[in-house]
Amino acid sequence: MIVALLVLLVPLYQSPRDGGCTEWRDCRQLALAAADRGEYETFHDLAWRAVQIGPPNDPALMYLLARAQALSGRPHDALVMLQRLADMGVPSDAETNDDFKRTRQLPDWVEVAARINRIDHPDSPRAVATAGSTASTPAAEAVRFATESFVPGGVAYDAVSQRFLFGDRLGRKLIVVSDGSNHPVDFVHADSAGFQEISAIEIDAKRGDLWVTSTAGREGTLHKLQLVSGRPLKAFRVNADLEPVQLVDLAVTPAGAVLVLDSANRQLLALRAGGTSLERVMQMTAREPASLATTSDNDIAYVAHREGVSRIDLRARTATPVAAPKSVSLAHLERIRWRVDALIAVQVDDDGSRRIIRFELNANGSGITRAATVEGSLPTAGPIFVTIFGDDLLYLVDGSSHAGSQPPRDAQSGVADFVAYRVRLR
C-alpha cells in the first residue's frame, strides 16, 4: 500500500527550515500565527520543527503538521499524517475541515476516512472516550495534615520553596505545609491581608506573586501577596458597578494579567499587568460559570459552566462553545486547568462522586478530540481543588471521605484530616 510505505518515508525526506525557534511551544505559537496570516510555507516549516523537537508522537502537534502540509500544497503528506493519527486511535475533523479539501480529493482518502470513521463511531473499540482509559500514573499521597475547622478554598504548590499552600475558606487564612512534613502552619491571616471567604489561590511563579480571591455577601476582592513571605502587597476590590459578585476562580496569563471569574453576575474580570483596578472583559451568557483556565496564549482562556466549556478570546472578547464528540460529556465540570493542549477537569457524577479527566484539544483549541480518565471515582463530600506544576497534578480531598483512609475526623475536637494527592501526568 503506497500510503503505508510513505508513513515510514515521510520523516526521511522532509527537512524544512527550523523557523528560528528552539522550544516546541514557541514553534507551535509561531506556526499558528503564520497560519492566521496565510503564510502557509512558514506555517509548514514551524509546524514541522515543533514535531521534531516536541514530545514524541504528540497527537496535537501531528495534527498541526497535517494542517500545515495540506495548506502548503502537500496534500499527500497530510494524508499520511492523518493515517498515522488514525492508527494511533486519534480522531480528527479532516472530513469536514476545509483545510483538508485537497487531501480529500486524493484516491487513497476513502481508506483513511474509513479509519477515522471507525474511531469516531461510539461503539468502536477505539471510541474517543472510555471509562477504563487512563492519562496518568497512579496517584501517590503527597501530604496529609490535620487541622481544625478547615474548609478548602484553593490549593497551590510553590516549587521554589517546596511548600503546599492551602486556602481556608471559612477560616479566612492561608496555611502552608512543607513538602514531606505533614505539619500545617498558618501563613497569612485575614487581619493582615483583609481576606473574606477565600475561594481560590494561584501562584505567578515568574513574578513571585501569590494571588487570592475572597468574597463576602455581594462584594469581592482580589488580593496580591508576596509569595516568599506572604506579605500583603495590595487588594483590588471589585467596583460597585460590577456587583453583586461571587468570585469562584482565578488564573494568571503568561504576560501577568490576572483573570477572575464571577458566578453571580456571570462575568469575566481582569486585572491587566500593572493595572490598578479590575475591569470587565465580558459578560457571559453561559449559566453557572464554575472554573477558569488560562493557556500559553495570552489571548485564550477557557471557562467551565453548566452547559459545558467555552473558549474565550480575550482580545476579541468572545466566547465560543468547545465542541466534543457525542461520547464525551462536558457537563458538571467544577474545576478546569490547562496543560499542553489539554484541559484537566474535575467532573461531578450523578451520585456526587468526582472524577478527574483529561480532555485533549484539537490544534486550534476549539474542540475535544479525546477524553481519558486521570483519576476514577473519588468519594469525597465536597469540591476538589486542583493545581498543576510541571508534569504533576495535585488535588486535595477531605481525608474523612476518601477511600482507603483511616477514620481521621475527631468529632469532639473538630479536627479533620485532609490529603493532597500527586499524579504524574503522561
Phi, psi and omega per residue, in radians:
M1 nan 2.199 -3.069
I2 -1.049 -0.767 -3.116
V3 -1.085 -0.740 -3.128
A4 -1.078 -0.711 3.117
L5 -1.135 -0.682 -3.103
L6 -1.215 -0.410 3.059
V7 -0.988 -0.641 3.138
L8 -1.417 -0.479 -3.017
L9 -1.546 -0.402 -3.033
V10 -0.952 -0.813 -3.111
P11 -1.128 -0.302 -3.033
L12 -1.476 -0.529 -3.011
Y13 -1.892 -0.041 3.104
Q14 -1.786 2.199 3.062
S15 -2.532 1.136 -3.097
P16 -1.223 2.948 3.135
R17 -1.124 2.682 -3.051
D18 -1.427 -0.106 3.072
G19 1.251 0.084 3.086
G20 1.408 0.177 3.122
C21 -1.955 2.580 -3.110
T22 -2.088 -0.077 3.119
E23 -2.127 2.275 -2.934
W24 -1.103 -0.556 3.122
R25 -1.162 -0.670 3.083
D26 -1.135 -0.733 3.115
C27 -1.049 -0.741 -3.127
R28 -1.099 -0.791 -3.125
Q29 -1.143 -0.702 3.094
L30 -1.148 -0.638 3.115
A31 -1.111 -0.804 3.141
L32 -1.107 -0.670 3.108
A33 -1.132 -0.688 3.097
A34 -1.126 -0.676 3.104
A35 -1.099 -0.725 3.125
D36 -1.099 -0.544 3.127
R37 -1.463 -0.120 -3.104
G38 1.399 0.266 3.117
E39 -1.610 1.395 -2.908
Y40 -1.308 -0.487 3.083
E41 -1.205 -0.720 3.056
T42 -1.135 -0.707 3.053
F43 -0.936 -0.818 -3.128
H44 -1.101 -0.823 -3.094
D45 -1.061 -0.771 -3.108
L46 -1.246 -0.672 3.103
A47 -1.117 -0.721 3.121
W48 -1.123 -0.707 3.105
R49 -1.100 -0.694 3.115
A50 -1.071 -0.707 3.108
V51 -1.158 -0.686 -3.115
Q52 -1.092 -0.772 -3.014
I53 -1.819 -0.077 -3.139
G54 -1.482 -3.034 3.123
P55 -1.028 2.411 -3.132
P56 -1.031 2.377 3.053
N57 0.936 0.689 3.106
D58 -1.340 2.048 -3.046
P59 -1.027 -0.712 -3.097
A60 -1.148 -0.701 3.128
L61 -1.234 -0.650 3.112
M62 -1.138 -0.697 3.107
Y63 -1.176 -0.674 3.081
L64 -1.022 -0.759 3.126
L65 -1.145 -0.684 3.109
A66 -1.041 -0.758 3.081
R67 -1.053 -0.803 -3.119
A68 -1.114 -0.672 3.113
Q69 -1.112 -0.769 -3.119
A70 -1.137 -0.772 -3.066
L71 -1.309 -0.402 -3.121
S72 -1.650 0.242 3.077
G73 1.527 0.435 3.107
R74 -2.128 1.036 -3.031
P75 -1.077 -0.593 -3.125
H76 -1.248 -0.648 3.048
D77 -1.059 -0.695 3.100
A78 -1.102 -0.690 3.115
L79 -1.071 -0.744 3.118
V80 -1.076 -0.765 -3.129
M81 -1.155 -0.677 3.094
L82 -1.140 -0.616 3.087
Q83 -1.154 -0.712 3.109
R84 -1.060 -0.736 3.113
L85 -1.107 -0.746 3.130
A86 -1.105 -0.697 3.110
D87 -1.123 -0.451 3.090
M88 -1.460 -0.080 -3.109
G89 1.451 0.360 -3.110
V90 -1.737 2.122 3.115
P91 -1.328 2.902 3.081
S92 -2.653 2.951 3.116
D93 -1.785 0.425 -3.042
A94 -1.061 -0.425 -3.126
E95 -1.253 -0.378 -3.085
T96 -2.122 -0.241 -3.094
N97 -1.332 2.186 -3.120
D98 -1.097 -0.359 3.117
D99 -1.047 -0.477 -3.057
F100 -1.814 0.415 -3.099
K101 -1.020 -0.810 -3.125
R102 -1.231 -0.565 3.111
T103 -1.126 -0.667 -3.123
R104 -1.213 -0.209 3.118
Q105 -1.524 -0.116 -3.123
L106 -1.321 2.578 -3.118
P107 -1.022 -0.627 -3.085
D108 -1.436 -0.006 -3.122
W109 -1.070 -0.626 -3.067
V110 -1.002 -0.748 -3.115
E111 -1.190 -0.751 3.140
V112 -1.155 -0.701 3.113
A113 -1.070 -0.653 3.122
A114 -1.110 -0.684 3.107
R115 -1.136 -0.727 3.119
I116 -1.115 -0.703 3.140
N117 -1.106 -0.654 3.141
R118 -1.140 -0.568 3.103
I119 -1.244 -0.756 -3.086
D120 -1.232 -0.370 -3.107
H121 -1.165 2.224 -3.048
P122 -1.079 -0.408 -3.130
D123 -1.605 0.005 -3.109
S124 -1.243 2.545 3.055
P125 -1.032 -0.402 3.132
R126 -1.810 0.678 3.132
A127 -1.020 2.736 -3.035
V128 -1.036 -0.683 3.134
A129 -2.342 2.375 3.075
T130 -2.327 2.596 -3.075
A131 -1.103 -0.490 -3.070
G132 -1.595 -0.112 -3.092
S133 -1.261 2.607 -3.126
T134 -2.265 2.722 -3.137
A135 -2.320 0.470 -3.065
S136 -2.828 2.986 2.943
T137 -1.538 2.835 -3.117
P138 -1.004 2.592 -3.123
A139 -1.243 2.541 3.069
A140 -2.167 2.495 3.125
E141 -1.151 2.144 -3.123
A142 -1.616 -0.755 -3.131
V143 -2.760 2.505 3.059
R144 -2.272 2.309 -3.137
F145 -2.527 2.653 3.103
A146 -2.001 2.365 3.128
T147 -2.671 2.834 -3.040
E148 -1.648 2.337 3.020
S149 0.912 0.791 -3.109
F150 -1.701 2.214 3.052
V151 -2.107 2.007 -3.038
P152 -1.007 2.422 3.101
G153 -2.402 0.527 3.113
G154 2.301 2.750 3.125
V155 -2.527 2.544 3.085
A156 -2.659 2.854 3.113
Y157 -2.335 2.201 3.098
D158 -1.676 1.818 -3.070
A159 -1.181 -0.470 -3.116
V160 -1.197 -0.876 -3.132
S161 -1.593 -0.095 -3.120
Q162 0.964 0.953 3.122
R163 -2.223 2.477 2.976
F164 -1.582 2.371 3.098
L165 -2.046 2.342 -3.114
F166 -2.260 2.384 3.034
G167 -1.559 2.304 3.061
D168 -1.771 1.837 -2.985
R169 -1.019 -1.003 -3.062
L170 -1.461 -0.473 3.078
G171 -1.287 -0.223 3.080
R172 0.958 0.867 -3.129
K173 -2.690 2.909 3.014
L174 -1.927 2.445 3.044
I175 -2.139 2.710 3.107
V176 -2.189 2.595 3.041
V177 -2.323 2.097 3.116
S178 -1.173 2.487 3.134
D179 -1.012 2.078 3.121
G180 1.657 -0.056 -3.054
S181 -1.733 -0.599 -3.073
N182 1.055 0.384 -3.121
H183 -2.069 1.931 -3.116
P184 -1.332 2.459 3.107
V185 -2.297 2.298 3.063
D186 -1.085 2.331 -3.045
F187 -1.895 -0.943 -3.134
V188 -2.442 2.328 -3.140
H189 -1.882 2.893 -3.139
A190 -1.124 -0.570 -3.065
D191 -1.158 -0.411 3.113
S192 -1.724 -0.570 -3.051
A193 -1.792 -0.248 -3.135
G194 1.361 0.419 -3.141
F195 -1.110 2.499 2.842
Q196 -1.781 -2.419 3.102
E197 -1.337 2.039 -3.054
I198 -1.320 2.297 -3.085
S199 -2.045 -0.369 -3.121
A200 -2.863 2.620 3.023
I201 -2.380 2.627 -3.115
E202 -2.679 2.489 3.135
I203 -1.795 2.345 2.942
D204 -1.841 1.528 -3.034
A205 -1.114 -0.564 -3.096
K206 -1.099 -0.606 -3.071
R207 -1.928 -0.019 3.096
G208 1.253 0.535 -3.111
D209 -1.922 2.637 3.022
L210 -2.098 2.189 -3.090
W211 -1.964 2.457 -3.098
V212 -2.418 2.419 2.991
T213 -1.925 2.471 3.066
S214 -2.481 2.689 -3.047
T215 -2.403 2.535 3.026
A216 -2.520 2.083 -3.123
G217 1.075 -2.107 -3.135
R218 -1.748 0.058 -3.074
E219 -1.796 2.752 3.105
G220 -2.592 2.656 -3.100
T221 -2.451 2.456 2.984
L222 -1.803 2.189 -3.075
H223 -1.922 2.364 3.067
K224 -1.948 2.210 -3.131
L225 -2.261 2.756 3.021
Q226 -1.351 2.205 -3.026
L227 -1.114 -0.806 -3.010
V228 -1.170 -0.587 -3.049
S229 -1.975 -0.339 -3.037
G230 1.414 0.119 -3.110
R231 -1.181 2.168 3.101
P232 -1.110 2.305 -3.136
L233 -1.840 -0.757 -3.133
K234 -2.900 2.651 3.074
A235 -2.128 2.328 -3.121
F236 -2.020 1.737 3.121
R237 -1.379 2.461 3.091
V238 -1.136 2.294 -3.116
N239 -1.065 2.619 -3.079
A240 -1.044 -0.552 -3.097
D241 -1.292 -0.135 3.083
L242 -1.780 -0.096 -3.131
E243 -1.406 2.827 0.039
P244 -1.361 2.678 -3.138
V245 -2.310 2.693 2.968
Q246 -2.395 1.635 -3.045
L247 -1.292 2.150 -3.015
V248 -2.022 -0.338 -3.116
D249 -2.840 2.815 3.077
L250 -2.579 2.784 3.130
A251 -2.697 2.707 -3.105
V252 -2.026 2.312 3.101
T253 -1.426 2.848 3.109
P254 -0.996 -0.533 -3.127
A255 -1.423 -0.099 3.089
G256 1.748 0.046 3.041
A257 -1.285 2.532 3.141
V258 -1.918 2.138 3.096
L259 -1.760 2.429 -3.112
V260 -2.262 2.305 -3.113
L261 -1.791 2.258 3.132
D262 -1.982 2.111 -3.120
S263 -1.517 -0.449 -3.085
A264 -1.194 -0.809 -3.105
N265 -1.783 0.102 3.121
R266 0.847 1.053 -3.092
Q267 -2.432 2.688 3.061
L268 -1.882 2.154 -3.116
L269 -1.906 2.779 -3.140
A270 -2.530 2.458 2.925
L271 -1.911 1.884 -3.117
R272 -1.120 2.668 3.101
A273 -0.984 2.128 -3.092
G274 1.409 0.057 -3.104
G275 -1.311 2.936 -3.089
T276 -2.001 -0.147 -3.137
S277 -2.698 2.728 3.072
L278 -1.348 2.397 3.081
E279 -2.201 2.744 3.129
R280 -1.412 2.158 3.028
V281 -1.394 -0.815 3.130
M282 -2.897 2.673 2.996
Q283 -1.613 2.300 -3.074
M284 -1.730 2.532 3.077
T285 -1.597 -0.345 -3.132
A286 -1.140 2.483 -3.109
R287 -1.479 2.554 3.034
E288 0.899 1.042 3.044
P289 -1.065 2.364 -2.979
A290 -2.124 -0.584 -3.050
S291 -2.680 2.839 -2.971
L292 -2.425 2.472 3.080
A293 -2.464 2.314 3.007
T294 -1.656 2.918 -3.096
T295 -2.183 -3.011 3.076
S296 -1.304 -0.168 3.086
D297 -1.698 2.120 -3.106
N298 -1.028 -0.393 -3.030
D299 -1.708 -0.030 -3.042
I300 -2.155 2.349 3.042
A301 -2.478 2.990 3.107
Y302 -2.290 2.514 3.090
V303 -2.229 2.221 3.039
A304 -1.587 2.414 -3.117
H305 -2.565 -3.047 -3.027
R306 -1.050 -0.681 -3.069
E307 -1.452 -0.276 -3.088
G308 2.669 -2.275 -3.119
V309 -2.333 2.449 3.082
S310 -2.022 2.440 3.030
R311 -1.603 2.139 -3.047
I312 -1.792 2.137 2.991
D313 -1.631 1.822 -3.022
L314 -1.208 -0.530 3.140
R315 -1.306 -0.800 3.135
A316 -1.405 -0.275 -3.102
R317 1.029 0.896 3.122
T318 -2.245 2.693 3.099
A319 -2.170 2.247 -3.129
T320 -2.162 2.250 3.114
P321 -1.041 2.376 3.069
V322 -1.374 2.195 -3.125
A323 -1.342 2.668 3.117
A324 -2.611 2.591 3.056
P325 -1.043 2.775 -3.105
K326 -1.039 -0.502 -3.087
S327 -1.434 -0.041 -3.108
V328 -2.005 2.167 3.107
S329 -1.762 2.323 3.065
L330 -1.890 0.246 -3.131
A331 -1.412 2.712 3.031
H332 1.033 0.754 3.033
L333 -1.617 2.065 -3.114
E334 -1.702 -0.225 3.120
R335 -2.660 2.389 3.039
I336 -2.346 2.553 2.999
R337 -2.458 2.664 -3.063
W338 -1.801 2.460 3.028
R339 -2.675 1.987 2.997
V340 0.777 1.220 3.054
D341 1.081 0.598 3.075
A342 -2.657 2.712 3.018
L343 -1.896 2.223 3.024
I344 -1.693 2.144 -2.971
A345 -2.293 2.584 2.964
V346 -1.737 2.105 -3.099
Q347 -1.983 2.331 -3.131
V348 -1.637 2.167 3.103
D349 -1.477 2.984 -3.068
D350 -1.075 -0.509 -3.117
D351 -1.504 0.082 3.122
G352 1.586 -0.165 3.087
S353 -1.314 2.876 -3.098
R354 -2.092 2.665 2.981
R355 -2.288 2.616 3.037
I356 -1.890 2.174 -3.006
I357 -2.207 2.507 3.018
R358 -1.774 2.091 3.082
F359 -1.818 1.934 3.136
E360 -1.418 2.377 -3.068
L361 -1.741 2.674 3.052
N362 -1.303 -3.117 -2.966
A363 -1.045 -0.653 -3.123
N364 -1.722 0.129 3.049
G365 1.280 0.286 -3.073
S366 -1.653 -0.172 -3.080
G367 -2.671 2.775 3.090
I368 -1.547 2.307 3.088
T369 -1.795 -0.430 -3.077
R370 -2.818 2.590 3.057
A371 -2.211 2.399 3.133
A372 -2.453 2.472 -3.115
T373 -1.351 2.247 3.042
V374 -1.575 -0.850 3.066
E375 -2.370 2.329 -3.113
G376 -1.312 -2.715 -3.036
S377 -0.994 2.128 3.135
L378 -1.957 1.810 -3.080
P379 -1.333 1.414 3.127
T380 -2.098 2.551 -3.036
A381 -1.386 -0.306 -3.059
G382 -2.350 -3.094 -3.117
P383 -1.045 2.629 3.089
I384 -1.852 2.259 3.062
F385 -1.756 2.443 -3.101
V386 -2.309 2.724 2.980
T387 -2.582 2.721 3.135
I388 -2.155 2.285 3.054
F389 -2.407 2.132 -3.058
G390 1.091 -2.241 3.112
D391 -1.692 0.172 -3.058
D392 -1.903 2.462 2.988
L393 -1.855 2.340 3.083
L394 -2.072 2.275 3.062
Y395 -2.353 2.547 -3.037
L396 -1.942 2.307 3.098
V397 -2.316 2.783 3.031
D398 -1.300 2.006 -3.081
G399 -1.076 -0.344 -3.113
S400 -1.250 -0.321 -3.089
S401 -2.089 0.007 -3.106
H402 -1.432 2.378 -3.106
A403 -1.011 2.389 3.038
G404 1.517 -0.088 -3.118
S405 -1.497 2.784 3.051
Q406 -1.347 2.721 3.090
P407 -1.058 1.812 -2.960
P408 -1.785 -0.127 -3.008
R409 -1.652 2.189 3.130
D410 -1.669 1.860 -3.040
A411 -1.130 -0.585 -3.088
Q412 -1.310 -0.747 -3.081
S413 -1.523 -0.313 -3.093
G414 1.389 0.135 3.133
V415 -1.377 2.340 -3.134
A416 -2.115 2.687 -3.125
D417 -1.808 2.323 3.111
F418 -2.233 2.536 -3.075
V419 -2.252 2.311 3.006
A420 -1.895 2.256 -3.125
Y421 -1.895 2.503 3.130
R422 -1.943 2.288 3.133
V423 -2.173 2.240 3.062
R424 -1.459 2.033 -3.127
L425 -1.404 2.471 3.134
R426 -1.434 nan nan
